[in-house]
């Protein structure tokens, strides 16, 4: 059972409910009892859990205080007395779980695991499993949002950074309804940055590429005096398709190795799976 130190809106009383989750996978296989408003999710086209269950009032993705984790906040209606809630992965593994104290109707489940690595819940059609007094419900859980490219600028020209000679800033916008996060920055298929940049719905955030526009001979490509190249840049995200675009960069050897952005980026991909 995976359990992270996720800040809570109320304290957790660890009641004697460990036995509930010991049979969770068997229950998912059909050995369940009690009331249920379960849905198998079919092709994954179902909406969020609150649209499929009379017991779940709301689910939302929250940014945890350390900025390196995301959590799924689950709120149930006060018409039920919940005992536990779990995330079961597409492969059948219990990824995260938590218990409700008496009178408690809200909890958070970590969407990353590992004390240092913060490995995210893998992309896929997972299951949210809620149990309580005379209540048992299994609901499809697929996380996703949609990102778009906003702009590309040198880091020294971005108002929130203005430092990092040779660094390139890609501004992405979350145009979906769920919080997401950028996780990697690539240039021509090669990783240029292992990042974790959370972005809330309707907001923008910056993903920094390192040493793309730098005055240093050692990193200058072999060109004559001046050369313009179309470099393919990709930003990858949790649970969402990457944004890929082409940016023209001018390399000049006449002054060591000066790099300059030319024109506006041409976006190649900006799609996602949003549930």
Protein Blocks (a to p, Z undefined) as FASTA:
>chain_A
ZZdddddfbdcddddfklmmmmmmmmmnopagdjddddehlnopaccfklmcckbmbdcd
dddfklpaccddddddfkbccfbdcdddfkopafbdcdddehiabdcddfbecjklopac
dedddddddddehiacddddddddddddfbdcdfklpmklopaehiacdddddfbfbdcd
dfbdceehiafbdcdddddehiacddddehklccdfklpccdfkbccdddddddddehia
cddddddddddfknopacddehjdddfbdcdddZZ
